[in-house]
Amino acid sequence: MEPKMVQPDEARDISLYDVHFRYGIGARESEGALSMQAAIPSPPSARRCAPRSISAMEKAMPSSPLGDWSAWLPLAISAFLLVLLVRHVVLYGTAAQADEGTEAHLFQLLMPVQLMVMAYFAVSSLPRAPRLTLMVLALQGAAAGLLFAAVYWLEHMASVG
């Protein structure tokens, strides 16, 4: 069998990593065999860095701990509970109530959830970006501490007033 050249209008293109291939199948000339026209490496400016492993892929990806749901959810829970606390003070004042109310029950349900999400965030993000993760954990802890301080203030102000 004699090699035959595939005509440009019959050629197809494919790219694999940094090399661009032009090929064709010439049924009449080569009895259906694959015929290579060119293998052209991409110029250095057009090359993408293709990671070869998962760990290299993780290093290549920009990782921001704030992009993870477990980073911002504890902050949102703290903000929600703080809004509920302010709402309670506006509606009922600082006097002690006979019944705990919806706000107290939501606080009791959401605080353990917040602590579990914070623990999950710490376990999942510390290996990837320890410095940023510790800063986000400090922010989450400050938000939870602010909430506990506000509840403490409300309970002690109600007993004084």
N, C-alpha and C positions, 0 to 999 in steps of 0.2 A: 504494500500500500504506500502510495506516494503522499507526502504531506502537502496539503492545499491550504491556501490562505482564505480566511473568511472575509467576505466583503464588509466594509464599514457599516453598510445599512443592515446587515444581518447580525452585527455584534451586540453583545449585552455587556453591562457593567456591574461590578460588585466591589464593595470595599470590605476589607477585613483588617481590623486594627488600623495600621498606618499605611497599608498598601492598597492601591486601587488596581483591580484586574479588569481587563477587557477580553472577553472570550466570545466564542460562537460555536454553534454546532452546524457543520456543513454536511447535510445529509447526502447531497448529490456527489460532492467531491470526496468526502472521507468516510462514506458509508455510516454516517451518524456519530462519528467519534468527535470528542471535544477538541476544539482547536483554539490555542491561546494566541492572542494578538499582542498583548502588552501587559507588563506588571510594573506599575508606576508608583514609587513611594511618594507619600504626601510630603509637601514642603514642611520644614520644621515649624513654621508659624501656624500651620493648619492642623498640626498633630494635637491630639488630645492625650492626656496621660491616662491610660487605661490601667486601673489597678489589677493586680494579678491575684490578690487574695482578699478575703473579707476584712482582715485586720488592716490591710493597706487601704481598702475602700473607706473604712471608718476614719482613718487618719486623713484621707483626702477630702472627706466631706466636712464642711464647716459645721461644727457642732455648737449650738447655743442651748444651754440648759433651759432657757426660758421658752424655747420652742416646744418643749415637752409638756403634755397636759398635766403631768404630775408636779410641774413647777408652779404653774399659775393657779391650779385648783385650790390649794390651801389658802392662797392670798384671796381668792374670790370667796371662799367660805368665811374667812375672817371679816372681810368687808361686808358680806351679807349679814352676819351675826351682829356686827357693830351697828348696821342700819336698823336691825330689829331692836337692839338695845335703845337706840335713840328714839325709835318709834314708841317703845314701851314708856320711856320717860315722858315723852310729849303727851301720850294718851292718858297715862295713869299717874304720872308724877313719880316722886321718889318714895312715897309711902309704901310700907310693907303690904303685900296682898295676901289674902287668905289662900287663894289658889295660885300655884306657880304660873300657870298660863302657857300659852302656845310658845312664847319666846323662850321660856326656860326649857321646855321639852325639846325644841329645835336645837338649842344650845347643847343639851345633854346627848342628843343623837349625832350632831354634826362634828363635835369636837373629837370624838374617837375616830371618826372617818378622816378628819383632817390629819390627825397624828399618824394614821396608817398610810395615807397618801404621802406624807412627808417621809416616812420610813422607806416606802417604795422608791420615791425619788432619790433618796440618798443611796440606796443599794444599786439602782440602775444607772445613775449618772456619775457617781464618784469615780469609777474606773476610767470613764471617758474624759472628763474635764474636772479634776478635783478642785481647782481654785475657784472656778465659776460656780460649781455646785455648792461649795461651802458658803459663798456669798449669797446664793439664792436661799440656802437653808437658814442663814442668819436672818435674811429678810422675812422668811416664813415664820421663824421663831419670834421675831420682833412683832409681827402681826398678831400671832397667837398671844404673846405676852401683853400686848396692848389691849386685847380683848379681855383677858383675865383681869388685868388692872381695872378696866372699866366696870366689870361685874363686881369686883371687890369694892370699888368706890361706891357703886350703886347700893350694895348691901349695907355698907357701913354708914353711908349718908342717910339711908332710910332709917337706921336705928338711932342716929343722932337727931335727925329732924323730926 
